[in-house]
Amino acid sequence: MNIKQWIPVIMALLCVGLFVSIKENMKMKKEWETAMANVKAYDAMLGEANNKNAAFQLTLDQLRSYQDTILRELHDTQKELKIKDKNIQSLQYVYSTIEKRDTINFRDTIFKEPTLKIDTVIGDKWCKTELSLEYPSWISVKPEFTSEKHIVVHTKKETVNPPKKFWLFRLFQRKHRVLQVDVIEKNPYVKEEESKYFEVIK
């Protein structure tokens, strides 16, 4: 085989090598962008800007491999809802507390014991009240409520038109994927009155 016969083979190998290099470069660029997004998310979480949040970008395999308690809880919620991995769009965790201190100081003496000074907490981890009593007439109350929400955004197959009553007819109905949002409030005292979620279509 002379040099001219080798030229097409060499060109083909160079093209394949170039294609593989471009594909690998695009993969590495995507991984780098994801890593930078996660660095920013950690920076927002650890920094002083408490009113700002950034999204962590993780695969479901990464989510399961990490030992973070919140990630494990979110995965458990996904299993409880029986949602398949392929349908998951995002998992969100929202933890918030509400507290307010009120103090009453009467003009008249209401406690007889001069050495009276009581500080106690009643309730549980979801709803607790700090109560302070002090001679002669000082009362302080600080209720605190905790809300912990697991938000699972996923897709679900549904029939375009209302489903037929007979299951066999439903098999032949045209279906499409809809976005569904499940909000699980862990606080048993919180009653969800109304929630609305809108997806912006571009």
Secondary structure, DSSP 8 states (H G I E B T S, - for coil): --HHHHHHHHHHHHHHHHHHHHHHHHHHHHHHHHHHHHHHHHHHHHSS-TT--------HHHHHHS--HHHHHHHHHHHHTT--GGGEEEEEEEEEEEE--EEEE-SS-----TT-EEEEEEE-SSEEEEEEEETTTEEEEEEEEEEEEEEEEEEEEEESS---SSHHHHHTS-EEEEEEEEEEE--TT-------------
